[in-house]
């Protein structure tokens, strides 16, 4: 049994910053995450993607943000259970919860904070019969490390920001030897400046832009060798490639969280905005996993929610103590 003051379910940016805020109040945290490394989406899905709305950072790569948050949390010695998903919460008594993972690891604490982002993600896969045969053999649903495509021929499918941005990135940074962008419509859903950039690169012969078309088949042996494209006007064509990257987004799901007795509204946990507590006293929900009137799914909003939740948690853990806000500019940061 792992015992701590606060169990944080989700080791993304909001969960990591909550460790810092809890540490300032001398509360220990232990984080649980189904991913094998801290960072959530920032580490798993887009570590090389710049983020522009973190205060004090005009631009910071998602992976660098996680590195900084880990460094910020380090003085408070958080514990981690990684590569295991929290599957149940049991209330032992009025002030004790036990969280159990899918591998049987048990955690005990008086406070549970759910910072699970949008929950469990599954890629939206195109309806190609043999696509699973080529997963990790030339088919990827997210781009984690652009260097994987160095000197390679890439076919990207999709019409949103992710497809547009990665096509631009692979071309402008001279990473891929050839980039083709396939979209079933002549219009795109992404930002207008990104759409125009792709059109300009296509006019310059740097991106092979194929609209009104879909990838309908994959060919190869031990690895992907070519894709079959069905064009609305030109019919079927076969294009040799090393990688097929369908960027159709991810399907979020609450997963086991939906069965924990929490009040749910449209796949998110309803909270009281006074302290981001749920309908179960002692359980809080912070970050993208929660919902309330006026909710904005931004990392900086999650930071704010975690900060207020920790203040409330301190009062539950130490009802006899009065918590006086101490500014770090005056007191500094003292770890355990």
C-alpha positions as CSV (number, residue, x, y, z in Angstrom):
1,X,0.0,0.0,0.0
2,X,1.4,3.4,-1.1
3,X,0.3,6.0,1.4
4,X,0.4,9.8,0.8
5,X,-1.5,13.0,1.4
6,X,-2.9,13.5,-2.1
7,X,-3.3,10.9,-4.9
8,X,-3.2,12.6,-8.2
9,X,-4.7,10.6,-11.1
10,X,-3.0,12.0,-14.2
11,X,0.6,13.1,-14.5
12,X,0.1,15.8,-17.2
13,X,1.0,19.4,-16.8
14,X,-1.9,20.2,-14.4
15,X,-1.1,17.2,-12.2
16,X,2.6,18.1,-12.1
17,X,2.0,21.7,-11.2
18,X,-0.4,20.6,-8.4
19,X,2.5,18.8,-6.8
20,X,4.3,22.1,-6.5
21,X,1.3,23.9,-5.0
22,X,0.7,21.0,-2.6
23,X,4.4,21.0,-1.6
24,X,4.2,24.6,-0.6
25,X,1.7,23.5,2.0
26,X,3.9,20.6,3.0
27,X,1.6,18.0,1.5
28,X,3.0,15.0,-0.2
29,X,1.7,13.8,-3.6
30,X,1.7,10.5,-5.5
31,X,0.8,10.5,-9.2
32,X,-0.8,7.6,-11.2
33,X,-0.7,7.6,-15.0
34,X,-1.4,4.9,-17.6
35,X,1.4,6.3,-19.7
36,X,5.0,5.2,-19.1
37,X,6.3,8.7,-18.6
38,X,5.0,11.9,-17.0
39,X,3.6,14.6,-19.2
40,X,0.3,13.4,-20.5
41,X,-0.5,14.6,-24.1
42,X,2.4,17.0,-24.0
43,X,4.9,14.1,-23.8
44,X,3.0,11.4,-25.6
45,X,1.3,13.2,-28.5
46,X,3.1,16.4,-29.3
47,X,6.4,16.8,-27.4
48,X,7.9,18.9,-30.2
49,X,4.9,21.2,-30.6
50,X,5.2,24.8,-29.5
51,X,2.7,26.2,-26.9
52,X,2.1,29.9,-26.9
53,X,-0.2,30.6,-24.0
54,X,1.9,29.7,-21.0
55,X,2.5,32.9,-19.0
56,X,6.1,34.1,-19.1
57,X,6.9,31.9,-22.1
58,X,6.2,33.5,-25.5
59,X,6.8,30.0,-26.9
60,X,7.7,26.7,-25.2
61,X,7.8,23.2,-26.7
62,X,5.3,20.9,-24.9
63,X,8.1,18.5,-23.9
64,X,10.2,21.3,-22.5
65,X,7.2,22.5,-20.5
66,X,7.0,19.1,-18.9
67,X,10.7,19.1,-18.1
68,X,10.3,22.4,-16.4
69,X,7.3,21.3,-14.4
70,X,9.2,18.1,-13.3
71,X,12.1,20.3,-12.2
72,X,9.7,22.6,-10.3
73,X,8.0,19.7,-8.5
74,X,11.3,17.9,-7.7
75,X,12.0,19.5,-4.3
76,X,8.7,18.0,-3.1
77,X,9.7,14.5,-4.0
78,X,6.5,13.2,-5.6
79,X,5.9,9.5,-6.1
80,X,4.9,8.0,-9.4
81,X,3.1,4.9,-10.5
82,X,3.5,5.0,-14.3
83,X,2.3,2.6,-16.9
84,X,-0.7,1.7,-14.8
85,X,-4.3,3.0,-15.1
86,X,-6.4,3.8,-12.1
87,X,-9.5,1.6,-12.3
88,X,-11.2,2.0,-9.0
89,X,-11.6,4.3,-6.0
90,X,-12.9,2.9,-2.7
91,X,-13.9,5.0,0.3
92,X,-12.6,3.2,3.4
93,X,-13.8,5.7,5.9
94,X,-14.7,9.4,6.1
95,X,-11.2,10.5,5.4
96,X,-9.5,7.6,3.5
97,X,-9.6,6.6,-0.1
98,X,-7.9,3.7,-1.8
99,X,-7.1,3.9,-5.5
100,X,-6.3,0.6,-7.2
101,X,-4.7,0.3,-10.7
102,X,-5.2,-2.2,-13.4
103,X,-2.0,-4.0,-12.2
104,X,-3.3,-4.2,-8.6
105,X,-1.2,-1.4,-7.1
106,X,-3.0,0.2,-4.2
107,X,-2.7,3.8,-3.0
108,X,-4.2,5.3,0.1
109,X,-4.8,9.0,0.9
110,X,-7.4,11.3,2.4
111,X,-7.6,13.3,-0.9
112,X,-7.9,12.3,-4.5
113,X,-7.4,14.7,-7.3
114,X,-8.4,13.6,-10.8
115,X,-6.3,15.4,-13.4
116,X,-6.8,12.9,-16.2
117,X,-7.1,15.4,-19.0
118,X,-9.6,14.3,-21.6
119,X,-9.3,10.7,-20.3
120,X,-8.3,7.8,-22.4
121,X,-7.4,8.5,-26.0
122,X,-7.9,6.3,-29.1
123,X,-6.9,7.4,-32.6
124,X,-9.6,7.8,-35.2
125,X,-8.6,5.3,-37.8
126,X,-9.5,5.4,-41.4
127,X,-11.6,2.4,-42.6
128,X,-8.9,0.5,-44.3
129,X,-9.2,-3.3,-43.8
130,X,-5.5,-4.1,-43.3
131,X,-4.4,-0.9,-41.5
132,X,-3.6,-2.7,-38.2
133,X,-1.1,-4.9,-40.1
134,X,1.1,-1.9,-40.7
135,X,0.9,-0.2,-37.3
136,X,4.4,0.6,-36.2
137,X,5.6,-0.7,-39.6
138,X,5.0,2.6,-41.5
139,X,1.6,3.6,-40.1
140,X,1.5,6.1,-37.2
141,X,-1.6,8.0,-35.9
142,X,0.4,10.7,-34.1
143,X,3.8,12.2,-34.6
144,X,5.9,12.0,-31.5
145,X,9.4,12.6,-32.9
146,X,9.7,14.2,-36.3
147,X,13.2,12.8,-36.7
148,X,11.6,9.4,-37.4
149,X,10.7,10.8,-40.8
150,X,14.2,12.2,-41.7
151,X,14.8,11.5,-45.3
152,X,11.6,9.5,-45.7
153,X,8.6,9.7,-48.0
154,X,5.5,10.6,-46.1
155,X,1.8,10.6,-46.9
156,X,-0.3,12.6,-44.4
157,X,-4.1,12.3,-44.5
158,X,-6.4,14.9,-42.9
159,X,-7.8,18.4,-43.2
160,X,-7.4,19.8,-39.7
161,X,-4.7,21.8,-38.0
162,X,-2.6,18.8,-37.0
163,X,-2.3,17.5,-40.6
164,X,-1.6,21.0,-42.0
165,X,0.9,21.9,-39.3
166,X,2.9,18.6,-39.5
167,X,3.0,18.8,-43.3
168,X,4.4,22.3,-43.1
169,X,6.9,21.3,-40.3
170,X,8.3,18.3,-42.2
171,X,8.8,20.4,-45.3
172,X,10.1,23.7,-43.9
173,X,12.6,21.9,-41.6
174,X,13.8,19.7,-44.5
175,X,13.0,16.6,-42.6
176,X,11.1,14.4,-45.0
177,X,12.4,13.8,-48.5
178,X,8.8,13.9,-49.8
179,X,5.5,15.0,-48.3
180,X,2.1,14.3,-49.7
181,X,-1.1,15.7,-48.1
182,X,-4.3,13.9,-48.9
183,X,-7.7,15.3,-48.0
184,X,-11.1,14.2,-49.0
185,X,-12.4,17.7,-49.6
186,X,-11.1,20.7,-51.5
187,X,-11.5,22.9,-48.4
188,X,-9.7,22.5,-45.0
189,X,-10.8,22.8,-41.4
190,X,-7.6,24.3,-40.2
191,X,-6.4,27.9,-39.6
192,X,-6.5,30.0,-42.7
193,X,-2.9,31.0,-42.5
194,X,-1.9,27.3,-42.3
195,X,-4.1,26.5,-45.3
196,X,-2.5,29.2,-47.3
197,X,0.9,28.1,-46.3
198,X,0.2,24.6,-47.5
199,X,-1.2,25.9,-50.8
200,X,1.9,28.1,-51.3
201,X,4.2,25.2,-50.6
202,X,2.2,23.1,-53.1
203,X,2.6,25.8,-55.7
204,X,6.3,25.8,-55.1
205,X,6.4,22.0,-55.6
206,X,7.4,21.3,-52.0
207,X,4.2,19.5,-51.0
208,X,2.2,17.1,-53.1
209,X,-1.3,18.3,-52.3
210,X,-4.0,15.8,-53.3
211,X,-7.5,17.0,-52.5
212,X,-10.9,15.4,-53.1
213,X,-9.2,12.0,-52.5
214,X,-8.9,9.4,-49.8
215,X,-6.3,6.7,-48.9
216,X,-8.3,3.4,-49.3
217,X,-5.6,0.8,-49.3
218,X,-2.1,-0.1,-48.0
219,X,0.5,-2.4,-49.7
220,X,3.7,-4.0,-48.4
221,X,5.3,-6.9,-46.8
222,X,7.1,-6.5,-43.4
223,X,6.7,-2.8,-43.8
224,X,4.6,-0.3,-45.7
225,X,5.6,0.2,-49.3
226,X,2.7,2.1,-50.9
227,X,-0.7,3.5,-50.4
228,X,-3.8,3.3,-52.7
229,X,-5.5,6.7,-53.2
230,X,-9.0,7.0,-54.6
231,X,-9.4,10.4,-56.3
232,X,-12.9,11.6,-57.0
233,X,-12.0,12.6,-60.6
234,X,-8.9,10.7,-61.5
235,X,-9.8,7.4,-60.0
236,X,-7.4,5.1,-58.3
237,X,-3.7,5.7,-58.0
238,X,-0.8,3.9,-56.2
239,X,1.8,6.0,-54.4
240,X,5.0,4.6,-53.0
241,X,5.8,5.8,-49.5
242,X,7.6,4.9,-46.3
243,X,5.0,6.3,-43.9
244,X,1.3,6.8,-43.9
245,X,0.1,9.2,-41.1
246,X,-3.6,9.6,-40.9
247,X,-4.2,12.6,-38.6
248,X,-7.9,12.4,-38.0
249,X,-7.8,13.2,-34.3
250,X,-8.2,11.2,-31.1
251,X,-11.4,10.0,-29.5
252,X,-11.4,10.8,-25.8
253,X,-13.2,8.7,-23.3
254,X,-13.4,8.9,-19.5
255,X,-12.8,5.2,-19.2
256,X,-13.1,3.8,-15.7
257,X,-13.6,7.3,-14.2
258,X,-17.2,7.2,-15.5
259,X,-18.0,4.3,-13.1
260,X,-16.7,6.0,-9.9
261,X,-20.0,7.6,-8.8
262,X,-19.0,11.1,-9.8
263,X,-21.5,13.5,-11.4
264,X,-20.8,13.4,-15.1
265,X,-22.0,15.9,-17.8
266,X,-21.1,15.2,-21.4
267,X,-18.0,13.0,-20.6
268,X,-16.6,15.5,-18.0
269,X,-16.8,15.7,-14.2
270,X,-19.0,18.4,-12.7
271,X,-17.3,20.5,-10.0
272,X,-17.9,23.3,-7.6
273,X,-15.8,26.2,-8.8
274,X,-15.2,27.4,-5.2
275,X,-12.6,24.7,-4.9
276,X,-13.1,22.3,-7.9
277,X,-14.5,19.6,-5.6
278,X,-16.8,16.9,-7.0
279,X,-20.0,15.5,-5.5
280,X,-17.9,13.1,-3.4
281,X,-16.2,15.0,-0.5
282,X,-12.4,14.6,-0.7
283,X,-12.4,14.0,-4.5
284,X,-11.5,16.9,-6.7
285,X,-11.3,17.2,-10.5
286,X,-9.0,19.7,-12.2
287,X,-7.9,20.4,-15.7
288,X,-9.7,19.3,-18.9
289,X,-11.4,16.4,-17.1
290,X,-13.8,18.7,-15.3
291,X,-16.7,20.9,-16.5
292,X,-18.5,24.0,-15.2
293,X,-20.2,27.1,-16.6
294,X,-17.6,29.1,-18.5
295,X,-15.0,26.3,-18.6
296,X,-12.0,26.9,-20.8
297,X,-9.8,23.9,-21.6
298,X,-6.5,25.6,-21.3
299,X,-3.4,24.5,-19.3
300,X,-3.2,27.8,-17.5
301,X,-6.8,27.4,-16.3
302,X,-5.9,23.9,-15.0
303,X,-3.0,25.4,-13.0
304,X,-5.5,27.8,-11.3
305,X,-7.9,25.0,-10.6
306,X,-5.2,22.8,-9.0
307,X,-4.0,25.7,-6.9
308,X,-7.5,26.3,-5.4
309,X,-8.1,22.6,-5.0
310,X,-4.9,22.2,-2.9
311,X,-6.0,25.0,-0.6
312,X,-9.3,23.2,0.0
313,X,-7.5,19.8,0.5
314,X,-5.2,21.3,3.1
315,X,-8.3,22.4,5.1
316,X,-9.8,18.9,4.9
317,X,-6.5,17.2,6.0
318,X,-5.7,19.8,8.7
319,X,-9.0,21.2,9.9
320,X,-7.4,22.4,13.1
321,X,-4.8,24.5,11.3
322,X,-5.2,27.9,9.7
323,X,-3.5,28.2,6.4
324,X,-2.0,31.6,5.8
325,X,-1.1,32.3,2.2
326,X,2.7,32.7,1.9
327,X,4.2,34.3,-1.2
328,X,7.1,32.4,-2.7
329,X,8.7,35.8,-3.5
330,X,9.0,36.3,0.2
331,X,9.5,32.8,1.6
332,X,11.2,31.1,-1.4
333,X,10.6,27.4,-2.1
334,X,11.5,24.9,0.6
335,X,11.2,21.3,-0.3
336,X,10.9,18.2,2.0
